[in-house]
Amino acid sequence: MAEICLSTKTWRSGAAWFNQQLVASLAEAGANVAYIAPLALPEDREPNHSNVERHIVPRELTDGPKLRRRIASLRRITTGLYLTLMQRRSTRTFIFSIPEPLLFTLPLLIFLRLSGARILLVVHDAKPHAWSLPSWLRSVEWLALWLLYRLATDLVCLTRATAEALTQHFSVRGQKLTIIPHGAFRLGPAAPLPGYGNLLAFGSIRRNKSIREVIEAVLKCRAAGRNLRLTIAGEVTDKAYWRECQSLVARRPEAFDLRLGFVPDEDVPNLLAKSDAVVLAYTDFASQSGVAVLAALAGLPVIATRSGGLDELFERGMAGETIAYPIPDDIAAAFIRFYDRPIAEWSAHAKVAGVRIGSTLDWAAIAGQYLRLIRQPTVSAIPADA
């Protein structure tokens, strides 16, 4: 019989790593966990532990004809919902982290709450990076999120900024909010920085990451005689925005290395090893950046804004240069300040900072925080004012 059921649609990239590691850490801490999710990619990230009761959901398709992809997604959704419902026969506490679309998740949560279940929702972002519905239906989507946050018994936020966003935008407050940070992903011992002027923008490509402004900053630095080169690696989630970026890249294609699409796990260490720093010029960002944590643990400094969870990582000792505002001039100025400092100093600083970040974001301690929250008494009824 599982003490906890963790249900998610993720199976690859940073969000999946988070869920896989959380399950493994909870199991290692002595909890029996039913894990409902597609099979991990790569499969060696599967949380293989005697305390894990594994329920595999079919993966969706990432390419191919649209109809086949929609059928595969529907199969994933219905299988996951069924397995989660069946788990209620023996489990009272459910963790949802990156759940299925709200159209399917809300009825499930209503049933679970009415049956007396406890629901912990891990809130990676208070608001979506991109709204699913057209602007004239924005209020409907907002209302669905408002209901989601009220159906959950507890909201686990990865940063203070996320908790503040929930209070500001959805009027959620009080004991319902708990802040538990994102754990650290380790890729092996930190190597010295190469010092060849290579910068890395890594992760999904969307407007709030200011990729276009970063590209403009690189062009400004090269015009000023700085021989910088930027690698852009990740999946394009906003095609119109990426077309804007491409028009700038075309001005000096030799200054950019484009690696568009999903980046397999085995390619990540090499990407980091060839870079002097990771650029995170984020705006309107409240969550904790998995890429920033990954860079810190690899002994790589960041050049970043202090937006949302990035500010909290800097407070924890993350090495890097700060960007005042995510505009081309300020980003270019941060690049110049970074390279005006000897690369050997950055390398030593980032190595020490990686050890510090790793100790403060230890998964065993994080699992302990989840278990203390789960095992404290709570009421099962849906409150009138959540």
Beta strands, then each sheet from edge to edge (+ up, - down):
strand 1: 4-7
strand 2: 33-38
strand 3: 52-57
strand 4: 93-97
strand 5: 118-123
strand 6: 154-157
strand 7: 177-179
strand 8: 198-202
strand 9: 229-234
strand 10: 256-260
strand 11: 277-280
strand 12: 302-304
strand 13: 320-322
sheet 1: 3+ 2+ 1+ 4+ 5+ 6+ 7+
sheet 2: 10+ 9+ 8+ 11+ 12+ 13+
end
